[in-house]
Amino acid sequence: MNISLLFSIASLILWAFSFVYVRSLIIRQTSKERILAEFRDEVDRLIADIDAATDRDIALIEDRVKSLKSLLEDTDKRILAYKKEIHRRTVEEQAYAELGRRQGRSVIKPEPVQDAPLFEQEKAATVAGSSAEPVENPSQPRFVRAETEIKPKAPSFSEQVLELYLAGFSPELIASKLKVTVAEVDLAINVSGKKRNP
């Protein structure tokens, strides 16, 4: 009887001890401090991952910005060279036109009136220009053909692009017709400042 009583008491004590241990273990596992500590660790790991990804993205963006700046500098140089070329060609065309006008003036001679008095011929010569003299032979032609044939100057690239663009062709068709890239066609249109209204 004493042994069974002792065994019962021991079992009761063991059960009470197990109950207290399990209860304290559950309280420790579900305590606010432990849950907050786990959340803090998880947030710290997430912040570290985000920082690493952000640093990587910033490095990529900086590389892209550098490459974009170099491309913009190259484009600015090309636009400047293109403007200089357009200006040079414009000056050449103006000089060519002026030269043609001067040659035309030196070739054209006033046509005298056959039955007019001498002072009227002198007056016509004065109006035509101080370098021109009255023509002795009225049957002589007013214009003299040049010895070498003057060929008209071919239109420049920008003039061809603008002519086709203003005629209604798209930049892709212009590029295929002139055998150039679409970027060059767009550049010629933008530099000319004659953008067509959509």
C-alpha positions in Angstrom: 0.0 0.0 0.0 2.8 2.4 0.8 4.6 1.5 -2.4 1.5 2.2 -4.6 0.9 5.5 -2.7 4.6 6.5 -3.2 4.3 5.6 -6.8 1.1 7.7 -7.2 2.7 10.6 -5.4 5.9 10.3 -7.6 3.7 10.1 -10.8 1.7 13.2 -9.6 4.9 15.1 -9.0 6.4 14.1 -12.3 3.2 15.0 -14.1 3.1 18.4 -12.3 6.8 19.0 -13.2 6.1 18.1 -16.9 3.1 20.4 -16.9 5.1 23.3 -15.5 8.0 22.7 -17.9 5.8 22.4 -21.0 3.8 25.5 -20.0 7.0 27.5 -19.5 8.3 26.3 -22.8 5.1 27.3 -24.6 5.2 30.7 -22.9 8.8 31.2 -24.0 8.1 30.1 -27.5 5.1 32.4 -27.9 6.3 35.3 -25.9 6.2 38.8 -27.4 10.0 39.3 -27.0 10.8 36.2 -29.0 8.3 37.0 -31.8 9.6 40.5 -32.0 13.2 39.3 -32.1 12.3 36.9 -35.0 10.6 39.7 -36.8 13.6 42.0 -36.3 15.9 39.3 -37.7 13.7 38.8 -40.7 13.4 42.6 -41.3 17.2 43.0 -41.0 17.7 40.2 -43.6 15.2 41.8 -46.0 16.8 45.3 -45.5 20.3 43.7 -46.3 18.9 42.1 -49.4 17.2 45.3 -50.5 20.4 47.3 -49.9 22.4 44.8 -52.0 19.9 44.9 -54.9 19.8 48.8 -54.7 23.6 49.0 -54.8 23.6 46.7 -57.8 20.9 48.7 -59.6 22.6 52.0 -58.8 25.8 50.7 -60.3 24.0 49.6 -63.5 22.2 53.0 -63.7 25.5 54.9 -63.4 27.0 52.8 -66.2 24.0 53.5 -68.4 24.2 57.2 -67.6 27.9 57.3 -68.6 27.2 55.5 -71.8 24.2 57.8 -72.5 26.4 60.9 -71.9 29.0 59.6 -74.3 26.3 58.9 -76.9 24.9 62.4 -76.4 28.4 64.0 -76.8 28.9 62.0 -80.0 25.5 63.1 -81.3 26.2 66.7 -80.5 29.5 66.5 -82.4 27.8 65.0 -85.4 25.0 67.6 -85.3 27.6 70.4 -85.2 29.5 68.8 -88.1 26.2 68.4 -90.0 25.3 72.1 -89.4 28.8 73.2 -90.5 28.4 71.1 -93.7 25.0 72.6 -94.4 26.4 76.1 -93.9 29.4 75.4 -96.1 27.1 74.1 -98.9 24.8 77.0 -98.6 27.7 79.4 -98.9 29.0 77.5 -101.9 25.6 77.6 -103.5 25.3 81.3 -102.9 28.8 81.9 -104.3 27.9 79.8 -107.3 24.7 81.7 -107.9 26.5 85.0 -107.6 29.2 83.9 -110.0 26.4 82.8 -112.4 24.8 86.2 -112.1 28.1 88.0 -112.7 28.8 85.9 -115.8 25.3 86.5 -117.1 25.8 90.3 -116.7 29.1 90.3 -118.6 27.6 88.2 -121.4 24.3 90.2 -121.9 24.8 93.2 -124.1 22.2 95.8 -124.9 20.4 95.5 -128.2 20.6 98.8 -130.2 17.8 100.2 -132.1 18.7 100.3 -135.8 17.0 103.6 -136.8 17.5 105.4 -133.4 19.7 108.4 -133.2 23.2 108.1 -131.7 22.3 109.8 -128.4 19.6 107.1 -127.7 22.1 104.3 -128.3 24.5 106.0 -125.8 21.6 106.3 -123.3 20.8 102.6 -123.7 24.4 101.7 -123.1 24.5 103.9 -120.0 21.4 102.2 -118.6 22.8 98.7 -119.3 26.0 99.4 -117.4 29.1 101.5 -117.5 31.2 98.6 -118.8 28.8 97.8 -121.7 29.5 99.5 -125.0 27.1 100.1 -127.9 27.0 97.2 -130.3 28.3 98.0 -133.7 26.6 95.0 -135.4 22.9 94.7 -134.6 22.7 91.2 -136.0 25.2 89.9 -133.3 23.4 87.6 -130.7 22.6 89.0 -127.3 23.9 85.9 -125.5 27.2 84.1 -126.0 27.3 80.3 -125.4 30.1 79.3 -123.0 32.8 77.1 -124.4 32.4 74.5 -121.6 29.0 73.1 -120.8 27.8 74.2 -117.3 26.1 71.3 -115.5 23.6 72.0 -112.8 24.8 71.1 -109.3 23.2 68.0 -107.9 20.9 68.7 -104.8 22.5 68.1 -101.5 21.5 65.2 -99.2 19.5 67.5 -96.9 17.7 69.1 -99.9 16.8 65.6 -101.2 15.5 64.6 -97.8 13.5 67.8 -97.3 12.0 67.6 -100.8 10.8 64.0 -100.2 9.7 64.7 -96.7 7.6 67.7 -97.7 6.2 65.7 -100.5 4.6 63.4 -97.9 7.0 60.5 -97.8 7.8 58.8 -94.4 11.3 58.8 -93.1 11.5 55.0 -93.6 10.7 55.4 -97.3 13.1 58.2 -97.7 15.9 56.2 -96.1 15.2 53.2 -98.4 15.1 55.5 -101.4 18.4 57.3 -100.6 20.0 54.2 -99.1 20.8 55.7 -95.8 19.6 55.0 -92.2 16.4 56.3 -90.7 18.4 58.1 -88.0 20.2 60.1 -90.7 16.9 61.1 -92.3 15.4 62.1 -88.9 18.6 64.1 -88.1 18.4 66.0 -91.5 14.7 66.8 -90.9 15.2 67.9 -87.3 18.2 70.1 -88.2 16.3 71.8 -91.0 13.5 72.8 -88.6 10.8 72.0 -91.2 9.0 69.3 -89.2 5.7 68.4 -90.9 2.5 68.8 -88.8 1.0 65.3 -88.1 
